[in-house]
Amino acid sequence: MILDTLKSIVSIKDLRKKIIATLLLVLVFKFLSVIPIPGVDTTGLAAIIDGQKGLSFFSALMWGGLSNFSIILMGLSPYINAVIIIQLLGVIIPRIGDMQKEWEAWQRKITKYTRWLTLPIAFLQSYGMIVLLNSLAGGTIIDVTSISTVLTAMTIATAGTIFLMWLGEVMTEYGISNGISIIIMAGVLSSTPSIIMGHISTQAYALFAGLLIATLLIIYIIIKFTEGHRRIPIIYAKTGGEEKSYFPIKINQAGMIPIIFSISIITFPAILGQILSNTSGGNASRIGEILVQYFSLDNPSWYFIGIYFALVLAFSFFYVSITFNTDQVAENIQKRGGYIPGIRPGEDTANYLQKVSNHLNFFGGSFLALIAVLPYVLGKFMGQSVDLIISGAGLIIIVSVLLDIIRRVDGEMKMFDYSKYK
């Protein structure tokens, strides 16, 4: 069955081209991640990244460019931050909010604003990353006293992020799925082989087997939950009778987006704390020590776990409120002559859909948040750090992206089969 499916995929020319384009662009990303910024001493940097779980996961999420101080040092982090800012501005500024919900022309403008906002964020963030990594390494990576050296590194890192963002858009256009999502998934997966080899080299076979079983079980649960939905019955008035249909609303409506947004925010206090704690002393150093104490991913506090959980849940509601326009859905149902049994068309239908969406999103968002904080909660109860082969947040990202790829491949195959009968 699997071999037949693979043969069918390979036999479709357009689908084959998209898969090859995606794989080639992924290789380009990998190549970029090992090219260091000129004039940088990366000796010992990989060990520092591995010793800081916050930086380690952040590096993996953004393709692992931190460990080599590569030209894509920041990965897609500035772009994600720009997306978050634009989304938040949509709530504050009505015009931007309308642009997010309106037709394709307005969406193109939002995309353009996000790209332009990425540029200054990347430039400023590059300086923060240089100072952070330099302070963690004891000032051995780059000479921060040389303005020309720092500006050169900042410019190259910023250009790397912009180039990576462009390549993601190229992958979206010519590849098999969303390019940005594939880059993030590849980044999460990039550290998996080293983790597996680490367990094998230490001959911790029992621990590895237990973690593998736990990882597979969590993947199964995530898939079932991600694919779960509630079917809202809709009746359409037709000539000579009525036609019954369903409108599905997913339990996990936001996908992996809340996880990515939350990670970008929750890792910031720990990174800021590392910078401040390495200062000469005073209030800044004490504030840094407090931030490290409560927000360190090496030994996260219950405050960290609670805030992380709340961020994922909040971003789930926030993202769904933007992407799922119940008023528009209700209007479309009414225009087609449909109605939900027991619910009046128009405003009552919109309110009902909003109520159902909020109810499902509470469980979906809570599930995402629970999976994200699960390793930290287990570590608290067991008294030691618990590392799955792939983190819970990483598993959600991987499953979401793979399911999207599968749906797109299936759609391409159906279109190919349909075209043969035209």
Secondary structure as GFF3:
##gff-version 3
##sequence-region A 1 422
A	DSSP	alpha_helix	2	11	.	.	.	ID=ss1
A	DSSP	alpha_helix	13	33	.	.	.	ID=ss2
A	DSSP	alpha_helix	45	51	.	.	.	ID=ss3
A	DSSP	alpha_helix	53	61	.	.	.	ID=ss4
A	DSSP	three_ten_helix	65	68	.	.	.	ID=ss5
A	DSSP	alpha_helix	77	92	.	.	.	ID=ss6
A	DSSP	alpha_helix	94	101	.	.	.	ID=ss7
A	DSSP	alpha_helix	104	136	.	.	.	ID=ss8
A	DSSP	alpha_helix	147	174	.	.	.	ID=ss9
A	DSSP	alpha_helix	179	190	.	.	.	ID=ss10
A	DSSP	alpha_helix	192	201	.	.	.	ID=ss11
A	DSSP	alpha_helix	205	227	.	.	.	ID=ss12
A	DSSP	beta_strand	229	238	.	.	.	ID=ss13
A	DSSP	beta_strand	241	250	.	.	.	ID=ss14
A	DSSP	alpha_helix	257	277	.	.	.	ID=ss15
A	DSSP	alpha_helix	283	295	.	.	.	ID=ss16
A	DSSP	alpha_helix	302	323	.	.	.	ID=ss17
A	DSSP	alpha_helix	326	335	.	.	.	ID=ss18
A	DSSP	beta_strand	338	339	.	.	.	ID=ss19
A	DSSP	alpha_helix	347	382	.	.	.	ID=ss20
A	DSSP	alpha_helix	392	419	.	.	.	ID=ss21
###
